[in-house]
Amino acid sequence: MSSTTFVIEAGHPCLDGHFPGAPVVPGVLVLERVIDAVQRDSGRRIIGVRRCKFVAALYPGETCDIEWSADSGAARFVCHGPEGVLARGVLNLEGRQDG
């Protein structure tokens, strides 16, 4: 199992208008952080999103912990926020893992 953490600060440009008066970190930004972490740490390219379910909101300034593991063709991930699970899913990986 691999893991990483990130925080989207209140001044991030993606929050402008998402949603006025009650900003929420867009799910696509959370998913982008997951994909970046898996590609960086595994050395393998993501070629698709097999499944992704968002079950709670992430708010600016909150910490998001990403945990993931990979097998020969997929990476399974879970994102945790202050109140528990935010999102979970499966990403398709290109090629086979060396070794």
N, C-alpha and C positions, 0 to 999 in steps of 0.2 A: 504494500500500500504506500503510495506517495501522497504528499500533501503540500499545500501552499496556502497563503493567506493574502487577502487584499482588502483595501478600504477605498471607496469612492467618496471623495470629499464633497462638501456642499457646493463648491464653486465649479464642479465639473460641467463642461458645456452640454453634455447629454441631458442634464437635469432641467435646463431651461424649457419650460412648457410641459414637463413630464412629471408631475401635474402641478399647475399653478396653486400655490398655497399649501400643498402637501406633496413635496417631491418624493418620487419613488425611483430607485435605480432600475432602468429598463432591463428586462430579462435578456435581451440580446447582448448587453454589455457584460452581464454575468457569464453568459455562455461564451463570449469572446475570451474572457479571462480563463475559463476552463480549458478551452481549445489551446490557448497560448501556453498554459502550464503543461498540458499533456504533450504537446509537440516539443516544447523545450526540454522537458525532463526525459521523454522517451526517445527523442531523436527520430520520431516517426511522424508522418504527415496525416492529418485528419482529412478523410475524403468524404465524410458525410455524417449527418446526425441521424442515428437510427431511432432514437427516442429521447425526449426531454420533457419533463413535467415540472412546472413551477408550482409550489404548494404554499408559498408564503412570500411576503414582500421583503426587500432589502432597502433600507433607508440610508440616505447620505450620512457618512461618518460611522456607520456600523461595520464591524469586521465580518468578513465572509471567509470561512475556512473551506477549502476544496480538498476532498480526499478522492483519490482515484487509483485504479489498478487496471492493468492491461494484460490481455492474452494475445494469441496470434493474430486476431483480426478485429478486436474491439477494446475500447477503454470504457469502463464503468465508473461513473462519478456520482458523488453526493456533495452538495454544498450546504454548509451549516451556518446559520446566523445566530444572533443573540437568543432567539426564541426557539431554536431547533432547526429542522430541515427546511431549506429554502427551495432546493431543486435537486433532481436526480435524473440520470439518463445514461445513454449508451452512445458512444461515438464510434464510427467505423474508421479503422486504421489502414493505411496503405502498407502493402508488403508484409513480410514476416520479420519478427524480431531476431537480431543476431544472437548467436550463442545458444 
